[in-house]
């Protein structure tokens, strides 16, 4: 897949990673993340990312994955973590799910950017895929 221009992405910036991660989405993404927040922001314990995933299409998805980028205070990528979302997302349906962000210790000054980077329709071997790292880095630069 050819790289997408960062200006083509919908960028939702945030002020503080501890309370509200940023969401990055490719313009052709079949799934949108909404109501994204961190739970369990306790020193020494990994935070839990809570999100609603909404299917933007008329077709059912068998599975999808969510990617989280953790950027340090200087805007440098510290960690990247991928996890499967909930299985079977009905057409135009929304499901809540969580992801434990335990790939790297998270500091109060870090920025977290999340998005859907893969999705597979029911009865299909083909995956929709996108590389969101450049767009996530752009969000951090704008902060």
C-alpha positions as CSV (number, residue, x, y, z in Angstrom):
1,X,0.0,0.0,0.0
2,X,1.5,3.4,-0.9
3,X,2.2,5.7,2.0
4,X,-0.6,8.2,2.8
5,X,0.1,11.9,3.1
6,X,-0.2,12.9,6.7
7,X,-2.4,15.8,5.7
8,X,-5.0,13.3,4.5
9,X,-5.4,11.8,7.9
10,X,-8.0,13.0,10.4
11,X,-6.0,14.2,13.3
12,X,-7.5,14.7,16.7
13,X,-4.9,16.2,19.1
14,X,-5.0,16.1,22.9
15,X,-3.5,18.2,25.6
16,X,-2.6,15.5,28.2
17,X,-1.9,11.8,27.4
18,X,-2.8,10.7,31.0
19,X,-6.5,11.7,30.6
20,X,-7.2,11.7,26.9
21,X,-5.2,9.9,24.2
22,X,-5.2,11.3,20.7
23,X,-6.9,9.3,17.9
24,X,-5.5,9.0,14.4
25,X,-7.6,7.7,11.5
26,X,-6.9,7.0,7.9
27,X,-9.5,8.6,5.6
28,X,-10.5,5.2,4.2
29,X,-10.6,3.5,7.5
30,X,-13.7,1.2,7.8
31,X,-13.6,1.5,11.6
32,X,-13.5,4.6,13.8
33,X,-12.3,4.8,17.4
34,X,-14.4,7.0,19.7
35,X,-14.8,7.8,23.4
36,X,-11.1,6.9,24.0
37,X,-9.8,7.3,27.5
38,X,-7.3,5.9,29.9
39,X,-8.4,4.0,33.1
40,X,-6.3,2.9,36.0
41,X,-3.8,5.8,35.8
42,X,-1.9,4.6,38.9
43,X,1.8,5.0,39.3
44,X,3.5,1.6,38.9
45,X,0.6,0.0,37.1
46,X,-0.1,0.0,33.3
47,X,-3.0,2.1,32.2
48,X,-6.0,0.5,30.4
49,X,-7.2,2.1,27.2
50,X,-11.0,2.1,26.9
51,X,-12.5,2.8,23.5
52,X,-15.6,2.4,21.4
53,X,-15.0,0.9,17.9
54,X,-17.6,1.8,15.3
55,X,-18.0,0.0,12.0
56,X,-18.5,2.7,9.3
57,X,-19.5,0.3,6.6
58,X,-22.5,-1.9,5.5
59,X,-20.4,-5.1,6.0
60,X,-19.6,-7.1,9.1
61,X,-16.0,-7.4,10.2
62,X,-14.5,-10.6,11.6
63,X,-11.6,-8.8,13.4
64,X,-9.6,-5.6,13.6
65,X,-6.5,-4.4,15.4
66,X,-5.8,-1.3,17.4
67,X,-2.3,0.3,17.5
68,X,-1.1,2.5,20.3
69,X,2.0,4.8,19.9
70,X,3.7,6.1,23.1
71,X,5.8,9.2,22.6
72,X,8.1,10.6,25.2
73,X,8.3,14.2,26.4
74,X,10.6,15.2,23.6
75,X,8.2,13.7,20.9
76,X,10.3,10.6,20.4
77,X,8.6,7.2,19.9
78,X,9.1,5.1,23.0
79,X,6.8,2.2,22.2
80,X,4.4,0.8,19.8
81,X,1.8,-1.8,20.8
82,X,-0.8,-3.6,18.7
83,X,-3.7,-5.6,20.1
84,X,-6.8,-7.3,18.6
85,X,-10.1,-5.5,19.0
86,X,-13.3,-7.3,19.8
87,X,-14.2,-9.9,17.2
88,X,-17.3,-9.6,14.9
89,X,-18.2,-6.0,14.6
90,X,-21.6,-5.8,12.9
91,X,-22.4,-3.3,10.1
92,X,-22.7,0.2,11.6
93,X,-22.3,-1.4,15.0
94,X,-20.3,-0.1,18.0
95,X,-18.5,-2.2,20.6
96,X,-16.5,-1.2,23.6
97,X,-13.1,-2.8,24.3
98,X,-9.9,-2.3,26.2
99,X,-6.2,-2.6,25.7
100,X,-3.6,-2.8,28.5
101,X,-0.7,-0.4,27.7
102,X,2.1,-2.4,29.2
103,X,4.6,-2.3,26.4
104,X,6.6,0.5,28.1
105,X,6.2,2.6,31.4
106,X,4.1,5.6,30.7
107,X,5.0,9.0,32.2
108,X,2.6,11.9,32.8
109,X,4.4,13.9,30.1
110,X,4.0,11.1,27.4
111,X,1.6,11.4,24.6
112,X,-0.5,8.4,23.5
113,X,-1.9,8.2,20.0
114,X,-4.2,5.3,19.0
115,X,-5.9,4.1,15.8
116,X,-7.2,1.2,13.8
117,X,-4.5,-0.2,11.6
118,X,-6.0,-3.4,10.2
119,X,-9.5,-4.9,9.6
120,X,-10.8,-8.1,8.0
121,X,-14.3,-8.5,6.7
122,X,-16.3,-11.7,7.5
123,X,-15.8,-14.4,4.9
124,X,-12.7,-12.7,3.4
125,X,-9.0,-13.5,3.5
126,X,-8.1,-9.9,2.5
127,X,-7.2,-7.4,5.2
128,X,-7.5,-3.6,5.0
129,X,-4.2,-2.2,6.3
130,X,-2.6,1.2,6.9
131,X,0.6,2.5,8.5
132,X,-0.4,5.2,11.0
133,X,3.0,6.0,12.4
134,X,3.8,9.2,10.3
135,X,0.3,10.6,11.1
136,X,0.8,9.8,14.8
137,X,4.2,11.6,14.7
138,X,2.5,14.6,13.1
139,X,0.0,14.8,16.0
140,X,2.9,14.9,18.5
141,X,4.6,17.7,16.5
142,X,1.5,19.8,16.6
143,X,1.2,19.4,20.4
